[in-house]
Amino acid sequence: MSKPGKIAWNQRTGVAANAHRQLPRLVKNYFAEVRQALAADPPPEKLHPIRLASKKLRYTLELFRECYGPGLETRLKALQRLQQVLGEVNDCAAAVQLIQRITPESPTRRRTEQFLRRRATTKAAELRKEWHGIFDAPGREKWWTGYLGK
């Protein structure tokens, strides 16, 4: 995933005005990048950049809690749900790599790797379902950008 551009902060306006002007663009870029990444149908071990982008967006939005009402908390919870699934995918992929580095080849190691790969695949499917069915369902990007821009 690409690095987001720098935020053009206007020091003559307040924090809220800057947030309302800039955060919708950040969210729009996030949606575009995740859509593009998922369209390539990456394997579970290649989903980590989406996890990092989701984390960065959430932490950025949390900085501006004071500028928004309870609607932001609802949106942050949706983002947290997505992050949770991404974290579970990443945990499985990272565990496979760790096991390969520190454990000698054996039937037990192969079974463990197979289990973790199946779980990662299941969680990646859960992620796609969450993304397409809920997070990026029709109108959801507008739900985000409209709220953040007002």
Biotite code that builds the C-alpha atoms (Angstrom):
import biotite.structure as struc

atoms = struc.array([
    struc.Atom([0.000, 0.000, 0.000], chain_id="A", res_id=1, res_name="MET", atom_name="CA", element="C"),
    struc.Atom([1.254, 3.451, -0.779], chain_id="A", res_id=2, res_name="SER", atom_name="CA", element="C"),
    struc.Atom([2.118, 6.047, 1.782], chain_id="A", res_id=3, res_name="LYS", atom_name="CA", element="C"),
    struc.Atom([-0.556, 8.685, 2.193], chain_id="A", res_id=4, res_name="PRO", atom_name="CA", element="C"),
    struc.Atom([0.273, 12.225, 1.175], chain_id="A", res_id=5, res_name="GLY", atom_name="CA", element="C"),
    struc.Atom([1.030, 14.858, 3.718], chain_id="A", res_id=6, res_name="LYS", atom_name="CA", element="C"),
    struc.Atom([-1.930, 16.589, 5.305], chain_id="A", res_id=7, res_name="ILE", atom_name="CA", element="C"),
    struc.Atom([-2.213, 20.233, 4.315], chain_id="A", res_id=8, res_name="ALA", atom_name="CA", element="C"),
    struc.Atom([-2.799, 21.801, 7.713], chain_id="A", res_id=9, res_name="TRP", atom_name="CA", element="C"),
    struc.Atom([-4.052, 25.379, 7.768], chain_id="A", res_id=10, res_name="ASN", atom_name="CA", element="C"),
    struc.Atom([-2.742, 26.987, 10.937], chain_id="A", res_id=11, res_name="GLN", atom_name="CA", element="C"),
    struc.Atom([-5.154, 29.910, 10.606], chain_id="A", res_id=12, res_name="ARG", atom_name="CA", element="C"),
    struc.Atom([-8.170, 27.666, 11.180], chain_id="A", res_id=13, res_name="THR", atom_name="CA", element="C"),
    struc.Atom([-8.855, 25.520, 14.204], chain_id="A", res_id=14, res_name="GLY", atom_name="CA", element="C"),
    struc.Atom([-8.245, 21.839, 14.707], chain_id="A", res_id=15, res_name="VAL", atom_name="CA", element="C"),
    struc.Atom([-11.865, 20.929, 13.978], chain_id="A", res_id=16, res_name="ALA", atom_name="CA", element="C"),
    struc.Atom([-11.906, 22.837, 10.677], chain_id="A", res_id=17, res_name="ALA", atom_name="CA", element="C"),
    struc.Atom([-8.708, 21.119, 9.589], chain_id="A", res_id=18, res_name="ASN", atom_name="CA", element="C"),
    struc.Atom([-10.064, 17.721, 10.644], chain_id="A", res_id=19, res_name="ALA", atom_name="CA", element="C"),
    struc.Atom([-13.332, 18.242, 8.759], chain_id="A", res_id=20, res_name="HIS", atom_name="CA", element="C"),
    struc.Atom([-11.394, 19.251, 5.659], chain_id="A", res_id=21, res_name="ARG", atom_name="CA", element="C"),
    struc.Atom([-8.638, 16.616, 5.727], chain_id="A", res_id=22, res_name="GLN", atom_name="CA", element="C"),
    struc.Atom([-9.998, 13.446, 7.337], chain_id="A", res_id=23, res_name="LEU", atom_name="CA", element="C"),
    struc.Atom([-12.549, 12.663, 4.608], chain_id="A", res_id=24, res_name="PRO", atom_name="CA", element="C"),
    struc.Atom([-9.689, 12.573, 2.091], chain_id="A", res_id=25, res_name="ARG", atom_name="CA", element="C"),
    struc.Atom([-7.678, 10.226, 4.305], chain_id="A", res_id=26, res_name="LEU", atom_name="CA", element="C"),
    struc.Atom([-10.642, 7.878, 4.610], chain_id="A", res_id=27, res_name="VAL", atom_name="CA", element="C"),
    struc.Atom([-11.353, 8.036, 0.885], chain_id="A", res_id=28, res_name="LYS", atom_name="CA", element="C"),
    struc.Atom([-7.710, 7.117, 0.169], chain_id="A", res_id=29, res_name="ASN", atom_name="CA", element="C"),
    struc.Atom([-7.916, 4.276, 2.689], chain_id="A", res_id=30, res_name="TYR", atom_name="CA", element="C"),
    struc.Atom([-11.001, 2.814, 1.007], chain_id="A", res_id=31, res_name="PHE", atom_name="CA", element="C"),
    struc.Atom([-9.359, 3.066, -2.422], chain_id="A", res_id=32, res_name="ALA", atom_name="CA", element="C"),
    struc.Atom([-6.137, 1.418, -1.260], chain_id="A", res_id=33, res_name="GLU", atom_name="CA", element="C"),
    struc.Atom([-7.847, -1.452, 0.554], chain_id="A", res_id=34, res_name="VAL", atom_name="CA", element="C"),
    struc.Atom([-10.174, -2.061, -2.391], chain_id="A", res_id=35, res_name="ARG", atom_name="CA", element="C"),
    struc.Atom([-7.185, -2.194, -4.717], chain_id="A", res_id=36, res_name="GLN", atom_name="CA", element="C"),
    struc.Atom([-5.236, -4.504, -2.412], chain_id="A", res_id=37, res_name="ALA", atom_name="CA", element="C"),
    struc.Atom([-8.144, -6.902, -1.943], chain_id="A", res_id=38, res_name="LEU", atom_name="CA", element="C"),
    struc.Atom([-8.944, -6.898, -5.667], chain_id="A", res_id=39, res_name="ALA", atom_name="CA", element="C"),
    struc.Atom([-5.565, -8.573, -6.210], chain_id="A", res_id=40, res_name="ALA", atom_name="CA", element="C"),
    struc.Atom([-6.798, -11.413, -3.944], chain_id="A", res_id=41, res_name="ASP", atom_name="CA", element="C"),
    struc.Atom([-3.573, -11.590, -1.922], chain_id="A", res_id=42, res_name="PRO", atom_name="CA", element="C"),
    struc.Atom([-2.789, -14.629, 0.210], chain_id="A", res_id=43, res_name="PRO", atom_name="CA", element="C"),
    struc.Atom([-3.146, -14.195, 3.974], chain_id="A", res_id=44, res_name="PRO", atom_name="CA", element="C"),
    struc.Atom([0.542, -13.430, 4.508], chain_id="A", res_id=45, res_name="GLU", atom_name="CA", element="C"),
    struc.Atom([0.252, -10.441, 2.147], chain_id="A", res_id=46, res_name="LYS", atom_name="CA", element="C"),
    struc.Atom([-2.598, -8.753, 4.053], chain_id="A", res_id=47, res_name="LEU", atom_name="CA", element="C"),
    struc.Atom([-0.294, -7.145, 6.619], chain_id="A", res_id=48, res_name="HIS", atom_name="CA", element="C"),
    struc.Atom([-0.093, -3.770, 4.776], chain_id="A", res_id=49, res_name="PRO", atom_name="CA", element="C"),
    struc.Atom([-3.887, -3.488, 5.063], chain_id="A", res_id=50, res_name="ILE", atom_name="CA", element="C"),
    struc.Atom([-3.564, -4.112, 8.778], chain_id="A", res_id=51, res_name="ARG", atom_name="CA", element="C"),
    struc.Atom([-0.965, -1.363, 9.106], chain_id="A", res_id=52, res_name="LEU", atom_name="CA", element="C"),
    struc.Atom([-3.053, 1.085, 7.060], chain_id="A", res_id=53, res_name="ALA", atom_name="CA", element="C"),
    struc.Atom([-6.121, 0.309, 9.192], chain_id="A", res_id=54, res_name="SER", atom_name="CA", element="C"),
    struc.Atom([-4.154, 0.823, 12.380], chain_id="A", res_id=55, res_name="LYS", atom_name="CA", element="C"),
    struc.Atom([-2.725, 4.111, 11.154], chain_id="A", res_id=56, res_name="LYS", atom_name="CA", element="C"),
    struc.Atom([-6.154, 5.383, 10.110], chain_id="A", res_id=57, res_name="LEU", atom_name="CA", element="C"),
    struc.Atom([-7.709, 4.422, 13.432], chain_id="A", res_id=58, res_name="ARG", atom_name="CA", element="C"),
    struc.Atom([-4.968, 6.084, 15.459], chain_id="A", res_id=59, res_name="TYR", atom_name="CA", element="C"),
    struc.Atom([-5.205, 9.214, 13.336], chain_id="A", res_id=60, res_name="THR", atom_name="CA", element="C"),
    struc.Atom([-8.973, 9.394, 13.768], chain_id="A", res_id=61, res_name="LEU", atom_name="CA", element="C"),
    struc.Atom([-8.642, 8.864, 17.516], chain_id="A", res_id=62, res_name="GLU", atom_name="CA", element="C"),
    struc.Atom([-6.541, 12.030, 17.719], chain_id="A", res_id=63, res_name="LEU", atom_name="CA", element="C"),
    struc.Atom([-9.601, 14.008, 16.611], chain_id="A", res_id=64, res_name="PHE", atom_name="CA", element="C"),
    struc.Atom([-12.218, 12.541, 18.962], chain_id="A", res_id=65, res_name="ARG", atom_name="CA", element="C"),
    struc.Atom([-12.795, 15.966, 20.486], chain_id="A", res_id=66, res_name="GLU", atom_name="CA", element="C"),
    struc.Atom([-13.878, 17.316, 17.083], chain_id="A", res_id=67, res_name="CYS", atom_name="CA", element="C"),
    struc.Atom([-16.672, 14.784, 16.583], chain_id="A", res_id=68, res_name="TYR", atom_name="CA", element="C"),
    struc.Atom([-19.571, 13.267, 18.443], chain_id="A", res_id=69, res_name="GLY", atom_name="CA", element="C"),
    struc.Atom([-20.562, 9.684, 19.209], chain_id="A", res_id=70, res_name="PRO", atom_name="CA", element="C"),
    struc.Atom([-20.760, 8.883, 15.492], chain_id="A", res_id=71, res_name="GLY", atom_name="CA", element="C"),
    struc.Atom([-16.979, 8.748, 15.402], chain_id="A", res_id=72, res_name="LEU", atom_name="CA", element="C"),
    struc.Atom([-16.970, 6.073, 18.121], chain_id="A", res_id=73, res_name="GLU", atom_name="CA", element="C"),
    struc.Atom([-19.328, 3.959, 16.000], chain_id="A", res_id=74, res_name="THR", atom_name="CA", element="C"),
    struc.Atom([-16.972, 4.280, 13.046], chain_id="A", res_id=75, res_name="ARG", atom_name="CA", element="C"),
    struc.Atom([-13.914, 3.522, 15.151], chain_id="A", res_id=76, res_name="LEU", atom_name="CA", element="C"),
    struc.Atom([-15.582, 0.349, 16.435], chain_id="A", res_id=77, res_name="LYS", atom_name="CA", element="C"),
    struc.Atom([-16.192, -0.770, 12.842], chain_id="A", res_id=78, res_name="ALA", atom_name="CA", element="C"),
    struc.Atom([-12.531, -0.130, 12.073], chain_id="A", res_id=79, res_name="LEU", atom_name="CA", element="C"),
    struc.Atom([-11.493, -2.014, 15.220], chain_id="A", res_id=80, res_name="GLN", atom_name="CA", element="C"),
    struc.Atom([-13.539, -5.049, 14.128], chain_id="A", res_id=81, res_name="ARG", atom_name="CA", element="C"),
    struc.Atom([-11.721, -5.023, 10.807], chain_id="A", res_id=82, res_name="LEU", atom_name="CA", element="C"),
    struc.Atom([-8.376, -4.658, 12.588], chain_id="A", res_id=83, res_name="GLN", atom_name="CA", element="C"),
    struc.Atom([-9.190, -7.584, 14.879], chain_id="A", res_id=84, res_name="GLN", atom_name="CA", element="C"),
    struc.Atom([-9.677, -9.942, 11.942], chain_id="A", res_id=85, res_name="VAL", atom_name="CA", element="C"),
    struc.Atom([-6.577, -8.573, 10.214], chain_id="A", res_id=86, res_name="LEU", atom_name="CA", element="C"),
    struc.Atom([-4.627, -9.156, 13.421], chain_id="A", res_id=87, res_name="GLY", atom_name="CA", element="C"),
    struc.Atom([-5.788, -12.774, 13.591], chain_id="A", res_id=88, res_name="GLU", atom_name="CA", element="C"),
    struc.Atom([-4.708, -13.346, 9.975], chain_id="A", res_id=89, res_name="VAL", atom_name="CA", element="C"),
    struc.Atom([-1.333, -11.776, 10.710], chain_id="A", res_id=90, res_name="ASN", atom_name="CA", element="C"),
    struc.Atom([-0.864, -13.806, 13.903], chain_id="A", res_id=91, res_name="ASP", atom_name="CA", element="C"),
    struc.Atom([-1.288, -17.041, 11.952], chain_id="A", res_id=92, res_name="CYS", atom_name="CA", element="C"),
    struc.Atom([1.055, -15.969, 9.163], chain_id="A", res_id=93, res_name="ALA", atom_name="CA", element="C"),
    struc.Atom([3.680, -14.770, 11.653], chain_id="A", res_id=94, res_name="ALA", atom_name="CA", element="C"),
    struc.Atom([3.394, -18.001, 13.659], chain_id="A", res_id=95, res_name="ALA", atom_name="CA", element="C"),
    struc.Atom([4.065, -20.077, 10.527], chain_id="A", res_id=96, res_name="VAL", atom_name="CA", element="C"),
    struc.Atom([7.216, -18.059, 9.835], chain_id="A", res_id=97, res_name="GLN", atom_name="CA", element="C"),
    struc.Atom([8.361, -18.380, 13.437], chain_id="A", res_id=98, res_name="LEU", atom_name="CA", element="C"),
    struc.Atom([7.776, -22.126, 13.518], chain_id="A", res_id=99, res_name="ILE", atom_name="CA", element="C"),
    struc.Atom([9.724, -22.532, 10.289], chain_id="A", res_id=100, res_name="GLN", atom_name="CA", element="C"),
    struc.Atom([12.668, -20.618, 11.747], chain_id="A", res_id=101, res_name="ARG", atom_name="CA", element="C"),
    struc.Atom([12.902, -22.263, 15.150], chain_id="A", res_id=102, res_name="ILE", atom_name="CA", element="C"),
    struc.Atom([11.431, -25.757, 14.789], chain_id="A", res_id=103, res_name="THR", atom_name="CA", element="C"),
    struc.Atom([13.130, -28.644, 13.015], chain_id="A", res_id=104, res_name="PRO", atom_name="CA", element="C"),
    struc.Atom([11.227, -30.342, 10.210], chain_id="A", res_id=105, res_name="GLU", atom_name="CA", element="C"),
    struc.Atom([8.867, -32.968, 11.630], chain_id="A", res_id=106, res_name="SER", atom_name="CA", element="C"),
    struc.Atom([5.333, -34.324, 11.182], chain_id="A", res_id=107, res_name="PRO", atom_name="CA", element="C"),
    struc.Atom([4.193, -32.221, 14.143], chain_id="A", res_id=108, res_name="THR", atom_name="CA", element="C"),
    struc.Atom([5.639, -29.080, 12.610], chain_id="A", res_id=109, res_name="ARG", atom_name="CA", element="C"),
    struc.Atom([3.927, -29.832, 9.276], chain_id="A", res_id=110, res_name="ARG", atom_name="CA", element="C"),
    struc.Atom([0.569, -30.411, 11.000], chain_id="A", res_id=111, res_name="ARG", atom_name="CA", element="C"),
    struc.Atom([0.945, -27.189, 12.976], chain_id="A", res_id=112, res_name="THR", atom_name="CA", element="C"),
    struc.Atom([1.831, -25.238, 9.842], chain_id="A", res_id=113, res_name="GLU", atom_name="CA", element="C"),
    struc.Atom([-1.144, -26.729, 7.996], chain_id="A", res_id=114, res_name="GLN", atom_name="CA", element="C"),
    struc.Atom([-3.461, -25.829, 10.861], chain_id="A", res_id=115, res_name="PHE", atom_name="CA", element="C"),
    struc.Atom([-2.153, -22.260, 10.973], chain_id="A", res_id=116, res_name="LEU", atom_name="CA", element="C"),
    struc.Atom([-2.386, -21.856, 7.195], chain_id="A", res_id=117, res_name="ARG", atom_name="CA", element="C"),
    struc.Atom([-5.983, -23.119, 7.192], chain_id="A", res_id=118, res_name="ARG", atom_name="CA", element="C"),
    struc.Atom([-6.843, -20.763, 10.024], chain_id="A", res_id=119, res_name="ARG", atom_name="CA", element="C"),
    struc.Atom([-5.181, -17.848, 8.216], chain_id="A", res_id=120, res_name="ALA", atom_name="CA", element="C"),
    struc.Atom([-7.157, -18.691, 5.069], chain_id="A", res_id=121, res_name="THR", atom_name="CA", element="C"),
    struc.Atom([-10.399, -18.889, 7.068], chain_id="A", res_id=122, res_name="THR", atom_name="CA", element="C"),
    struc.Atom([-9.676, -15.567, 8.764], chain_id="A", res_id=123, res_name="LYS", atom_name="CA", element="C"),
    struc.Atom([-8.733, -13.958, 5.427], chain_id="A", res_id=124, res_name="ALA", atom_name="CA", element="C"),
    struc.Atom([-12.116, -15.084, 4.056], chain_id="A", res_id=125, res_name="ALA", atom_name="CA", element="C"),
    struc.Atom([-13.744, -13.585, 7.169], chain_id="A", res_id=126, res_name="GLU", atom_name="CA", element="C"),
    struc.Atom([-11.882, -10.346, 6.493], chain_id="A", res_id=127, res_name="LEU", atom_name="CA", element="C"),
    struc.Atom([-13.122, -10.213, 2.905], chain_id="A", res_id=128, res_name="ARG", atom_name="CA", element="C"),
    struc.Atom([-16.683, -10.892, 4.075], chain_id="A", res_id=129, res_name="LYS", atom_name="CA", element="C"),
    struc.Atom([-16.416, -8.151, 6.724], chain_id="A", res_id=130, res_name="GLU", atom_name="CA", element="C"),
    struc.Atom([-14.923, -5.725, 4.201], chain_id="A", res_id=131, res_name="TRP", atom_name="CA", element="C"),
    struc.Atom([-17.313, -6.337, 1.306], chain_id="A", res_id=132, res_name="HIS", atom_name="CA", element="C"),
    struc.Atom([-20.444, -7.075, 3.312], chain_id="A", res_id=133, res_name="GLY", atom_name="CA", element="C"),
    struc.Atom([-20.199, -4.517, 6.090], chain_id="A", res_id=134, res_name="ILE", atom_name="CA", element="C"),
    struc.Atom([-17.280, -2.095, 6.082], chain_id="A", res_id=135, res_name="PHE", atom_name="CA", element="C"),
    struc.Atom([-17.379, -1.323, 2.342], chain_id="A", res_id=136, res_name="ASP", atom_name="CA", element="C"),
    struc.Atom([-21.038, -2.118, 1.726], chain_id="A", res_id=137, res_name="ALA", atom_name="CA", element="C"),
    struc.Atom([-22.830, 0.293, -0.631], chain_id="A", res_id=138, res_name="PRO", atom_name="CA", element="C"),
    struc.Atom([-22.939, 3.777, 0.871], chain_id="A", res_id=139, res_name="GLY", atom_name="CA", element="C"),
    struc.Atom([-20.464, 3.102, 3.664], chain_id="A", res_id=140, res_name="ARG", atom_name="CA", element="C"),
    struc.Atom([-17.632, 5.196, 2.301], chain_id="A", res_id=141, res_name="GLU", atom_name="CA", element="C"),
    struc.Atom([-20.076, 8.113, 2.046], chain_id="A", res_id=142, res_name="LYS", atom_name="CA", element="C"),
    struc.Atom([-21.212, 7.310, 5.613], chain_id="A", res_id=143, res_name="TRP", atom_name="CA", element="C"),
    struc.Atom([-17.609, 7.836, 6.701], chain_id="A", res_id=144, res_name="TRP", atom_name="CA", element="C"),
    struc.Atom([-16.648, 10.817, 4.556], chain_id="A", res_id=145, res_name="THR", atom_name="CA", element="C"),
    struc.Atom([-19.954, 12.633, 5.017], chain_id="A", res_id=146, res_name="GLY", atom_name="CA", element="C"),
    struc.Atom([-19.699, 12.395, 8.781], chain_id="A", res_id=147, res_name="TYR", atom_name="CA", element="C"),
    struc.Atom([-16.045, 13.382, 8.944], chain_id="A", res_id=148, res_name="LEU", atom_name="CA", element="C"),
    struc.Atom([-16.575, 16.337, 6.596], chain_id="A", res_id=149, res_name="GLY", atom_name="CA", element="C"),
    struc.Atom([-19.415, 17.991, 8.522], chain_id="A", res_id=150, res_name="LYS", atom_name="CA", element="C"),
])
